[in-house]
């Protein structure tokens, strides 16, 4: 039985496909059309999923989308008739593409250029139920508490519940206009980071400041023993005036969310490109501190409701790795699972398993242990790309490959590393990565000057052998998807300065031999050379989506100042 899941008409459009409960492929549309956070319909991602499964659309049994326009319909109607003047904004943007969701069969047929009379049954899965399914139903836990928290989806910003075996029970939710994700996005805009997905920059800025505006943010978003939390909506425009949004085929855009009251409280908004001051750093620190307070409040309530000591976390806010890294320290939970595509792209995955496990009542049989679910290219395919290039190259054995790459990293070179299947989610996890020596403090500035062009306050991530985490970090809970930030041990900070943030933390990726043997061997070789089981890992791109194909990797290598490229078993040098 084949099930196709789709996230469409929303940021990070994506598709996933499973066969008899086993994940075959999952991928974002942006990796194919090269438009960051692409919205619209993920036609190329769907085509890839069908190719990976080696089937046609006619062989699909079920197709689902992570939107249900009929969910909470009475609440939407009530809201709309009381807000007629603002209906052109955020809600109107959702209503405008609701018709496309209703016509999913027609949309899919049009995208694939086939007749719409294929046999698959069509499902619409409520947005947050898809989020919840995307984390719990692929987790290693038989029973767990579940929290989905993001901006908005199907009129809901936050949903929590409990999962047991192949079923999930919703225990509570927070409705529009109240949203922790909206608070973070609005503050990011105020701080001069207006693009979709810029919230991560503010998280990186926060450790430079002091949370001296924490009381103001406690007024902006107030915790509630019954409702979870509520916003003071006077700080925002989305409730009173609406916000212009576009969810077309390109990158999504969101108009200004913060209101003049935000400016009255904190002063004039920073424009993109203007200098950052201690004011901006302190606002970022205060925002981050309040998000953590609010989330830990929800989690402690959730634990009291469920008495489950394992937690599954999803939604865009689950990308806040600083917050994630503190969950075990600030709640009774003993284990946390966050799958690699915790944001909206992961709802395509959730749709598949919601249909398979919840609707069809099939037993669970899959655990998502890694993110390597995208396209891969055999050495035979890479060979032609290499031979057409103008670079010096040679083909290496597997052993020679990891030895040569580790030596290049140890020698201070910037190394492109393109191997195996592409990662699902926003992080490069050792298959589409740029890797350098974390012992050299200057590597952060060198990477920014020569390739990444990122703001200097943004940290780079350490990839560490899973079995060596406790030697370098104060916590040892696995973080295979780079979604946890832990404190680096005091005695190790000077050993890996390029990946130690200003507050002594690191957003680590734990690398297991069982899930990525080649990347594990690269780091092991680096340790044999240097005594350090850590390398700096950043995504293989230059102000674009992470590279997908060998041609894209070669083009990025060519136009940047990388030193060496390992493309499959081929080594290319300038």
Order of alpha helices (4+ residues) and beta strands (2+ residues): beta-beta-beta-alpha-alpha-beta-alpha-alpha-alpha-beta-alpha-beta-beta-beta-alpha-alpha-alpha-beta-beta-beta-beta-alpha-alpha-beta-alpha-alpha-beta-alpha-alpha-beta-alpha-beta-beta-alpha-beta-alpha-beta-beta-alpha-beta-alpha-beta-beta
